[in-house]
Amino acid sequence: MLSYEAAAVWFCGQGDLEAVRSLLGDVPAIGKKRSSGFGAIRPDSLDIEETSLALAGLVFADGTPARAVPVATWKAVGGGDAELASEAAVPPYWQGVRETCAVPSHLIVDREQAGRLTGLD
């Protein structure tokens, strides 16, 4: 059986940072198999940082999609050329209706790249 392990996961979004901290304080794990012990979150490893990006969570600092964004929305926010794929753009993603979306093209492998793309560096 093949298995993959992620050393880190980065999420970007908009909202009240204190409310996010409060909500994440009660989340022991993420992912589909969290109840089986996978996706554990170490409390000392959770970083919540503010960014000045206008469309954080939607567009990376380099102008590419940060998540699956429906083509109409991508064009409305001034998005440029992007890879397209049929994806569910609204959670829960495994049950969502698939539509043509602009999708991320980066393979983020380290903290430095994530910081640059999210506007933190």
OpenMM code with the backbone's topology and positions (N, CA, C; nanometers):
from openmm import Vec3, app, unit

residues = "MET LEU SER TYR GLU ALA ALA ALA VAL TRP PHE CYS GLY GLN GLY ASP LEU GLU ALA VAL ARG SER LEU LEU GLY ASP VAL PRO ALA ILE GLY LYS LYS ARG SER SER GLY PHE GLY ALA ILE ARG PRO ASP SER LEU ASP ILE GLU GLU THR SER LEU ALA LEU ALA GLY LEU VAL PHE ALA ASP GLY THR PRO ALA ARG ALA VAL PRO VAL ALA THR TRP LYS ALA VAL GLY GLY GLY ASP ALA GLU LEU ALA SER GLU ALA ALA VAL PRO PRO TYR TRP GLN GLY VAL ARG GLU THR CYS ALA VAL PRO SER HIS LEU ILE VAL ASP ARG GLU GLN ALA GLY ARG LEU THR GLY LEU ASP".split()
positions = [
    Vec3(0.0850, -0.1173, 0.0000),
    Vec3(0.0000, 0.0000, 0.0000),
    Vec3(0.0895, 0.1236, 0.0000),
    Vec3(0.0626, 0.2165, -0.0893),
    Vec3(0.1370, 0.3402, -0.1012),
    Vec3(0.0775, 0.4449, -0.0071),
    Vec3(0.1645, 0.5190, 0.0610),
    Vec3(0.1180, 0.6204, 0.1541),
    Vec3(0.2015, 0.7467, 0.1374),
    Vec3(0.1393, 0.8615, 0.1530),
    Vec3(0.2079, 0.9900, 0.1465),
    Vec3(0.1960, 1.0595, 0.2805),
    Vec3(0.2994, 1.1313, 0.3170),
    Vec3(0.2969, 1.2078, 0.4405),
    Vec3(0.3300, 1.3527, 0.4101),
    Vec3(0.2481, 1.4421, 0.4575),
    Vec3(0.2749, 1.5854, 0.4393),
    Vec3(0.3406, 1.6380, 0.5662),
    Vec3(0.4515, 1.7075, 0.5493),
    Vec3(0.5191, 1.7662, 0.6647),
    Vec3(0.4449, 1.8898, 0.7141),
    Vec3(0.3712, 1.9552, 0.6248),
    Vec3(0.2982, 2.0761, 0.6623),
    Vec3(0.1844, 2.0996, 0.5643),
    Vec3(0.0861, 2.1760, 0.6095),
    Vec3(-0.0263, 2.2155, 0.5258),
    Vec3(-0.0462, 2.3651, 0.5475),
    Vec3(-0.0642, 2.4397, 0.4375),
    Vec3(-0.0871, 2.5837, 0.4469),
    Vec3(-0.2269, 2.6147, 0.3967),
    Vec3(-0.2996, 2.6944, 0.4730),
    Vec3(-0.4306, 2.7426, 0.4325),
    Vec3(-0.4254, 2.8950, 0.4335),
    Vec3(-0.4910, 2.9566, 0.3392),
    Vec3(-0.5009, 3.1027, 0.3360),
    Vec3(-0.6478, 3.1394, 0.3309),
    Vec3(-0.6822, 3.2492, 0.3953),
    Vec3(-0.8206, 3.2914, 0.3925),
    Vec3(-0.8354, 3.4313, 0.4473),
    Vec3(-0.9571, 3.4717, 0.4697),
    Vec3(-0.9862, 3.6034, 0.5238),
    Vec3(-1.0778, 3.5873, 0.6430),
    Vec3(-1.0611, 3.6753, 0.7412),
    Vec3(-1.1488, 3.6697, 0.8567),
    Vec3(-1.0830, 3.7232, 0.9814),
    Vec3(-1.1484, 3.7001, 1.0920),
    Vec3(-1.1048, 3.7449, 1.2233),
    Vec3(-1.0001, 3.6470, 1.2772),
    Vec3(-0.8744, 3.6932, 1.2902),
    Vec3(-0.7659, 3.6042, 1.3315),
    Vec3(-0.7890, 3.5439, 1.4696),
    Vec3(-0.8413, 3.6215, 1.5634),
    Vec3(-0.8665, 3.5683, 1.6976),
    Vec3(-0.9748, 3.4606, 1.6951),
    Vec3(-1.0762, 3.4800, 1.6127),
    Vec3(-1.1820, 3.3786, 1.6004),
    Vec3(-1.1254, 3.2510, 1.5388),
    Vec3(-1.0359, 3.2655, 1.4406),
    Vec3(-0.9725, 3.1487, 1.3788),
    Vec3(-0.8885, 3.0745, 1.4821),
    Vec3(-0.8084, 3.1468, 1.5587),
    Vec3(-0.7277, 3.0839, 1.6649),
    Vec3(-0.8166, 3.0072, 1.7616),
    Vec3(-0.9261, 3.0689, 1.8024),
    Vec3(-1.0180, 3.0062, 1.8968),
    Vec3(-1.0780, 2.8782, 1.8393),
    Vec3(-1.1227, 2.8840, 1.7149),
    Vec3(-1.1827, 2.7663, 1.6512),
    Vec3(-1.0816, 2.6539, 1.6327),
    Vec3(-0.9603, 2.6880, 1.5903),
    Vec3(-0.8593, 2.5848, 1.5651),
    Vec3(-0.8046, 2.5247, 1.6932),
    Vec3(-0.8214, 2.5932, 1.8047),
    Vec3(-0.7761, 2.5392, 1.9326),
    Vec3(-0.8440, 2.4082, 1.9685),
    Vec3(-0.9631, 2.3861, 1.9158),
    Vec3(-1.0396, 2.2644, 1.9458),
    Vec3(-1.0321, 2.1594, 1.8349),
    Vec3(-0.9445, 2.1805, 1.7348),
    Vec3(-0.9345, 2.0872, 1.6228),
    Vec3(-0.8084, 2.0015, 1.6406),
    Vec3(-0.8257, 1.8746, 1.6762),
    Vec3(-0.7088, 1.7898, 1.6997),
    Vec3(-0.6440, 1.7356, 1.5723),
    Vec3(-0.7212, 1.7314, 1.4620),
    Vec3(-0.6695, 1.6730, 1.3379),
    Vec3(-0.7533, 1.7208, 1.2198),
    Vec3(-0.6964, 1.7081, 1.0987),
    Vec3(-0.7688, 1.7433, 0.9772),
    Vec3(-0.7658, 1.6266, 0.8803),
    Vec3(-0.8586, 1.6257, 0.7868),
    Vec3(-0.8586, 1.5246, 0.6820),
    Vec3(-0.9631, 1.4176, 0.7016),
    Vec3(-0.9791, 1.3395, 0.5967),
    Vec3(-1.0830, 1.2376, 0.5915),
    Vec3(-1.0640, 1.1281, 0.6976),
    Vec3(-0.9400, 1.0913, 0.7287),
    Vec3(-0.9154, 0.9816, 0.8222),
    Vec3(-0.8721, 1.0301, 0.9604),
    Vec3(-0.9100, 1.1526, 0.9957),
    Vec3(-0.8682, 1.2088, 1.1245),
    Vec3(-0.9161, 1.1254, 1.2426),
    Vec3(-1.0340, 1.0623, 1.2313),
    Vec3(-1.0848, 0.9815, 1.3422),
    Vec3(-1.0076, 0.8507, 1.3583),
    Vec3(-0.9229, 0.8176, 1.2594),
    Vec3(-0.8404, 0.6970, 1.2672),
    Vec3(-0.6975, 0.7299, 1.3076),
    Vec3(-0.6741, 0.8540, 1.3493),
    Vec3(-0.5414, 0.8912, 1.3970),
    Vec3(-0.4535, 0.9613, 1.2948),
    Vec3(-0.5035, 0.9854, 1.1757),
    Vec3(-0.4249, 1.0535, 1.0728),
    Vec3(-0.4514, 1.2044, 1.0782),
    Vec3(-0.3578, 1.2820, 1.0297),
    Vec3(-0.3758, 1.4263, 1.0185),
    Vec3(-0.3713, 1.5026, 1.1492),
    Vec3(-0.3034, 1.4454, 1.2490),
    Vec3(-0.2953, 1.5124, 1.3790),
    Vec3(-0.2272, 1.6483, 1.3666),
    Vec3(-0.2759, 1.7444, 1.4437),
    Vec3(-0.2177, 1.8784, 1.4473),
    Vec3(-0.1484, 1.8950, 1.5827),
    Vec3(-0.0185, 1.9207, 1.5789),
    Vec3(0.0539, 1.9488, 1.7029),
    Vec3(0.0219, 2.0930, 1.7430),
    Vec3(-0.0306, 2.1157, 1.8611),
    Vec3(-0.0669, 2.2518, 1.9025),
    Vec3(0.0492, 2.3516, 1.8924),
    Vec3(0.1713, 2.3073, 1.9144),
    Vec3(0.2873, 2.3962, 1.9075),
    Vec3(0.3307, 2.4263, 1.7641),
    Vec3(0.2680, 2.3631, 1.6659),
    Vec3(0.3091, 2.3823, 1.5270),
    Vec3(0.2110, 2.4682, 1.4468),
    Vec3(0.1071, 2.5170, 1.5104),
    Vec3(0.0050, 2.5947, 1.4415),
    Vec3(0.0440, 2.7423, 1.4392),
    Vec3(0.0656, 2.7956, 1.3191),
    Vec3(0.0989, 2.9370, 1.3017),
    Vec3(-0.0161, 3.0046, 1.2281),
    Vec3(-0.0658, 3.1132, 1.2836),
    Vec3(-0.1705, 3.1921, 1.2182),
    Vec3(-0.1123, 3.3307, 1.1995),
    Vec3(-0.0976, 3.3713, 1.0739),
    Vec3(-0.0310, 3.4974, 1.0443),
    Vec3(-0.1174, 3.5841, 0.9539),
    Vec3(-0.1004, 3.7139, 0.9679),
    Vec3(-0.1755, 3.8093, 0.8873),
    Vec3(-0.0977, 3.8419, 0.7603),
    Vec3(-0.1691, 3.8564, 0.6510),
    Vec3(-0.1088, 3.8947, 0.5241),
    Vec3(-0.1857, 4.0144, 0.4681),
    Vec3(-0.1188, 4.0907, 0.3852),
    Vec3(-0.1837, 4.2084, 0.3268),
    Vec3(-0.2389, 4.1808, 0.1868),
    Vec3(-0.2335, 4.0565, 0.1421),
    Vec3(-0.2862, 4.0244, 0.0101),
    Vec3(-0.4364, 4.0521, 0.0044),
    Vec3(-0.4789, 4.1240, -0.0976),
    Vec3(-0.6206, 4.1618, -0.1112),
    Vec3(-0.7113, 4.0402, -0.1306),
    Vec3(-0.6648, 3.9398, -0.2023),
    Vec3(-0.7478, 3.8229, -0.2319),
    Vec3(-0.6891, 3.6959, -0.1701),
    Vec3(-0.6396, 3.7081, -0.0471),
    Vec3(-0.5799, 3.5937, 0.0230),
    Vec3(-0.6787, 3.4778, 0.0261),
    Vec3(-0.6289, 3.3597, -0.0006),
    Vec3(-0.7139, 3.2416, -0.0031),
    Vec3(-0.7717, 3.2126, -0.1397),
    Vec3(-0.7650, 3.3105, -0.2279),
    Vec3(-0.8174, 3.2951, -0.3634),
    Vec3(-0.7047, 3.3040, -0.4660),
    Vec3(-0.6143, 3.4009, -0.4438),
    Vec3(-0.5048, 3.4253, -0.5371),
    Vec3(-0.3734, 3.4336, -0.4598),
    Vec3(-0.2700, 3.3637, -0.5079),
    Vec3(-0.1368, 3.3741, -0.4493),
    Vec3(-0.0733, 3.5078, -0.4860),
    Vec3(0.0340, 3.5432, -0.4192),
    Vec3(0.1054, 3.6687, -0.4431),
    Vec3(0.1550, 3.6803, -0.5866),
    Vec3(0.1783, 3.5684, -0.6530),
    Vec3(0.2261, 3.5733, -0.7919),
    Vec3(0.1117, 3.5796, -0.8940),
    Vec3(-0.0127, 3.5918, -0.8448),
    Vec3(-0.1279, 3.6060, -0.9338),
    Vec3(-0.1894, 3.4753, -0.9805),
    Vec3(-0.1412, 3.3623, -0.9318),
    Vec3(-0.1967, 3.2330, -0.9704),
    Vec3(-0.3015, 3.1891, -0.8678),
    Vec3(-0.3918, 3.0976, -0.9057),
    Vec3(-0.4972, 3.0549, -0.8120),
    Vec3(-0.4401, 2.9831, -0.6900),
    Vec3(-0.4954, 3.0149, -0.5727),
    Vec3(-0.4547, 2.9507, -0.4478),
    Vec3(-0.5431, 2.8299, -0.4149),
    Vec3(-0.6503, 2.8125, -0.4894),
    Vec3(-0.7437, 2.7012, -0.4699),
    Vec3(-0.8231, 2.6865, -0.5983),
    Vec3(-0.9114, 2.5893, -0.6039),
    Vec3(-0.9981, 2.5765, -0.7208),
    Vec3(-1.0967, 2.6927, -0.7207),
    Vec3(-1.0916, 2.7741, -0.8267),
    Vec3(-1.1762, 2.8932, -0.8383),
    Vec3(-1.2585, 2.8799, -0.9662),
    Vec3(-1.3926, 2.8843, -0.9556),
    Vec3(-1.4743, 2.8750, -1.0770),
    Vec3(-1.4275, 2.9777, -1.1806),
    Vec3(-1.4276, 2.9390, -1.3080),
    Vec3(-1.3756, 3.0243, -1.4150),
    Vec3(-1.4409, 3.1628, -1.4130),
    Vec3(-1.5715, 3.1712, -1.3932),
    Vec3(-1.6392, 3.3014, -1.3923),
    Vec3(-1.5849, 3.3903, -1.2801),
    Vec3(-1.5630, 3.3329, -1.1629),
    Vec3(-1.5074, 3.4081, -1.0496),
    Vec3(-1.3640, 3.4487, -1.0802),
    Vec3(-1.2863, 3.3565, -1.1360),
    Vec3(-1.1462, 3.3836, -1.1702),
    Vec3(-1.1368, 3.5025, -1.2659),
    Vec3(-1.2221, 3.5041, -1.3660),
    Vec3(-1.2217, 3.6157, -1.4613),
    Vec3(-1.2695, 3.7449, -1.3938),
    Vec3(-1.3681, 3.7356, -1.3051),
    Vec3(-1.4231, 3.8540, -1.2379),
    Vec3(-1.3212, 3.9224, -1.1471),
    Vec3(-1.2273, 3.8455, -1.0892),
    Vec3(-1.1254, 3.9057, -1.0028),
    Vec3(-1.0007, 3.9449, -1.0805),
    Vec3(-1.0075, 3.9306, -1.2134),
    Vec3(-0.8954, 3.9714, -1.2975),
    Vec3(-0.7870, 3.8676, -1.3107),
    Vec3(-0.8209, 3.7425, -1.2844),
    Vec3(-0.7231, 3.6347, -1.2960),
    Vec3(-0.6737, 3.6175, -1.4381),
    Vec3(-0.5464, 3.5860, -1.4512),
    Vec3(-0.4862, 3.5669, -1.5829),
    Vec3(-0.4917, 3.4224, -1.6266),
    Vec3(-0.4009, 3.3854, -1.7162),
    Vec3(-0.3940, 3.2478, -1.7635),
    Vec3(-0.3687, 3.1540, -1.6462),
    Vec3(-0.4403, 3.0443, -1.6441),
    Vec3(-0.4254, 2.9456, -1.5373),
    Vec3(-0.4623, 2.8089, -1.5909),
    Vec3(-0.4112, 2.7076, -1.5253),
    Vec3(-0.4480, 2.5708, -1.5587),
    Vec3(-0.5952, 2.5522, -1.5204),
    Vec3(-0.6709, 2.4817, -1.6039),
    Vec3(-0.8132, 2.4575, -1.5781),
    Vec3(-0.8369, 2.3090, -1.5536),
    Vec3(-0.9319, 2.2799, -1.4657),
    Vec3(-0.9687, 2.1416, -1.4368),
    Vec3(-1.1126, 2.1391, -1.3871),
    Vec3(-1.1755, 2.0235, -1.3965),
    Vec3(-1.3101, 2.0047, -1.3445),
    Vec3(-1.2989, 1.9699, -1.1965),
    Vec3(-1.3412, 2.0626, -1.1107),
    Vec3(-1.3270, 2.0457, -0.9657),
    Vec3(-1.4523, 2.0931, -0.8937),
    Vec3(-1.4688, 2.0482, -0.7709),
    Vec3(-1.5723, 2.1028, -0.6838),
    Vec3(-1.5093, 2.2229, -0.6145),
    Vec3(-1.5712, 2.3394, -0.6247),
    Vec3(-1.5133, 2.4618, -0.5692),
    Vec3(-1.5710, 2.4993, -0.4329),
    Vec3(-1.6701, 2.4238, -0.3858),
    Vec3(-1.7364, 2.4550, -0.2599),
    Vec3(-1.7349, 2.3309, -0.1702),
    Vec3(-1.6978, 2.3457, -0.0424),
    Vec3(-1.6990, 2.2308, 0.0493),
    Vec3(-1.8402, 2.1781, 0.0696),
    Vec3(-1.8591, 2.0531, 0.1036),
    Vec3(-1.7564, 1.9493, 0.1080),
    Vec3(-1.7160, 1.9078, -0.0338),
    Vec3(-1.5874, 1.9154, -0.0611),
    Vec3(-1.5358, 1.8970, -0.1968),
    Vec3(-1.5650, 1.7582, -0.2544),
    Vec3(-1.5674, 1.6559, -0.1708),
    Vec3(-1.5925, 1.5206, -0.2215),
    Vec3(-1.7378, 1.5006, -0.2620),
    Vec3(-1.8277, 1.5876, -0.2195),
    Vec3(-1.9685, 1.5748, -0.2561),
    Vec3(-2.0141, 1.6853, -0.3501),
    Vec3(-1.9297, 1.7847, -0.3708),
    Vec3(-1.9691, 1.9018, -0.4477),
    Vec3(-1.9887, 1.8748, -0.5955),
    Vec3(-2.0593, 1.9662, -0.6579),
    Vec3(-2.0794, 1.9605, -0.8023),
    Vec3(-1.9525, 2.0109, -0.8695),
    Vec3(-1.9024, 1.9356, -0.9638),
    Vec3(-1.7796, 1.9749, -1.0334),
    Vec3(-1.8117, 2.0756, -1.1426),
    Vec3(-1.7204, 2.1716, -1.1577),
    Vec3(-1.7318, 2.2720, -1.2619),
    Vec3(-1.5916, 2.3095, -1.3077),
    Vec3(-1.5814, 2.3775, -1.4187),
    Vec3(-1.4506, 2.4162, -1.4692),
    Vec3(-1.3949, 2.5262, -1.3801),
    Vec3(-1.2742, 2.5016, -1.3275),
    Vec3(-1.2104, 2.5936, -1.2338),
    Vec3(-1.0669, 2.6220, -1.2745),
    Vec3(-1.0198, 2.7414, -1.2400),
    Vec3(-0.8768, 2.7706, -1.2452),
    Vec3(-0.8192, 2.7030, -1.1206),
    Vec3(-0.7084, 2.6303, -1.1363),
    Vec3(-0.6540, 2.5531, -1.0247),
    Vec3(-0.5069, 2.5873, -1.0012),
    Vec3(-0.4593, 2.5658, -0.8781),
    Vec3(-0.3191, 2.5928, -0.8472),
    Vec3(-0.2260, 2.5087, -0.9332),
    Vec3(-0.1126, 2.5660, -0.9654),
    Vec3(-0.0141, 2.4919, -1.0452),
    Vec3(0.1167, 2.4737, -0.9710),
    Vec3(0.1250, 2.5210, -0.8466),
    Vec3(0.2480, 2.5109, -0.7688),
    Vec3(0.2518, 2.3811, -0.6901),
    Vec3(0.3693, 2.3234, -0.6821),
    Vec3(0.3932, 2.2121, -0.5918),
    Vec3(0.4761, 2.2717, -0.4786),
    Vec3(0.4090, 2.3078, -0.3705),
    Vec3(0.4775, 2.3733, -0.2591),
    Vec3(0.5448, 2.2666, -0.1744),
    Vec3(0.6753, 2.2790, -0.1601),
    Vec3(0.7481, 2.1751, -0.0879),
    Vec3(0.8189, 2.2266, 0.0364),
    Vec3(0.8250, 2.3568, 0.0562),
    Vec3(0.8904, 2.4062, 0.1772),
    Vec3(0.8296, 2.5369, 0.2255),
    Vec3(0.8658, 2.5742, 0.3466),
    Vec3(0.8109, 2.6930, 0.4125),
    Vec3(0.8454, 2.8212, 0.3365),
    Vec3(0.9646, 2.8284, 0.2800),
    Vec3(1.0076, 2.9482, 0.2064),
    Vec3(0.9159, 2.9742, 0.0864),
    Vec3(0.8885, 2.8700, 0.0085),
    Vec3(0.7995, 2.8855, -0.1067),
    Vec3(0.6589, 2.9241, -0.0621),
    Vec3(0.6092, 2.8627, 0.0451),
    Vec3(0.4756, 2.8955, 0.0952),
    Vec3(0.4705, 3.0401, 0.1409),
    Vec3(0.5724, 3.0865, 0.2093),
    Vec3(0.5774, 3.2255, 0.2553),
    Vec3(0.5752, 3.3231, 0.1397),
    Vec3(0.6480, 3.2915, 0.0338),
    Vec3(0.6517, 3.3793, -0.0842),
    Vec3(0.5158, 3.3828, -0.1522),
    Vec3(0.4528, 3.2687, -0.1695),
    Vec3(0.3246, 3.2627, -0.2397),
    Vec3(0.2105, 3.3251, -0.1601),
    Vec3(0.2164, 3.3154, -0.0285),
    Vec3(0.1092, 3.3691, 0.0535),
    Vec3(0.1321, 3.5141, 0.0940),
    Vec3(0.2434, 3.5710, 0.0517),
    Vec3(0.2715, 3.7112, 0.0805),
    Vec3(0.3280, 3.7361, 0.2187),
    Vec3(0.3730, 3.6309, 0.2864),
    Vec3(0.4295, 3.6471, 0.4196),
    Vec3(0.5783, 3.6780, 0.4180),
    Vec3(0.6418, 3.6494, 0.3075),
    Vec3(0.7864, 3.6776, 0.2959),
    Vec3(0.8112, 3.7878, 0.1948),
] * unit.nanometer
topology = app.Topology()
chain = topology.addChain("A")
for resn in residues:
    res = topology.addResidue(resn, chain)
    for name in ("N", "CA", "C"):
        topology.addAtom(name, app.Element.getBySymbol(name[0]), res)
